[in-house]
Amino acid sequence: MAHGYETGRLNLPFVGIATFAKSPYVPDWNAIDADVAILGAPFDFGTQWRPGARFGPRAIRDASTLFSFGHAGAYDHEDDVTYLDGVRMVDLGDADIIHTDTETSHANIEAGVRAILDAGALPVVLGGDHSVNIPCIRAFRDEAPIHIVQIDAHLDFVDERHGVRHGHGNPMRRASEEAHVEGLSQFGIRNVSSTAREGYEDARARGSDILSVRQIRALGTEAVLARIPEGKRYYLTIDIDGFDPSIAPGTGTPSHGGFLYYEVLELLAGLAKRGEIVGIDLVEVAPDYDRTGTTAILAAQVLLNVIGRVFHARR
């Protein structure tokens, strides 16, 4: 015999469908009424080496339920701020991905981001490999100019490799070609995991500011933030391999010498105060390479903290 609950269903993290942070599911992209809309982009055909990032959105959503016990916001005693209080968040599900069809899959991702922007919400896209950033940036073509802030181990500035122009090594080069992209801040880029000297020269010639993890540690957070143009509209793209594989092993192209959690959080918290973060993607979580699930938990924790700081700064 079933028993009713006097106070309603508990909706605990391990119960029910795992939307991001257990936010409402909105399958109708013409009916978005929220401050933040989550879109999955389970696409990894742009991967050069280890596949598996197509399962990233599902893993991140599942991990995010750890932080969704139904409390009203999240109090941070260090900042003495309750983040996420009153922030209306919905999950749109995933863009339709057609196997082996990059062009159509990317077009579907772009359509999802455009629908979010048309609704006046903050798009947060869960990858997928880093090529999903290409349609995300295209979706902003009719918007005011943006400055891209990238957290990554890799420069991702290859023009063409083996005939491929829309893989996960190309997104920042493609972004630099867009008229509405004013510049790029590329942080965490390091040693043998990245590209040839010509790639760096090309990126700098097109307006990129490139810093490694060690350079950022030497400069300090405030000095790094001062290098980012102030008062701009920022698009934030986070490749999980920007973090050290000791805390983020679940990715296709891990690179040692990466960021630790608070290094990135403090940088992004400062970014939210320096201008307006108008779009976010987090990519390259490949859960099958991490049986502990800690990489997906890191991804969810970073996103929820950044979203909280974005809306606190806006208020």
Helices and strands as residue ranges (DSSP letters): G 20-22, E 36-41, G 53-55, H 56-64, G 65-67, E 74-76, E 81-83, E 89-94, H 102-118, E 122-127, G 130-132, H 133-138, E 146-151, H 171-176, E 181-187, G 191-193, H 197-205, E 208-211, H 213-219, H 221-226, E 233-239, G 240-242, H 261-274, E 276-283, G 287-289, H 294-314
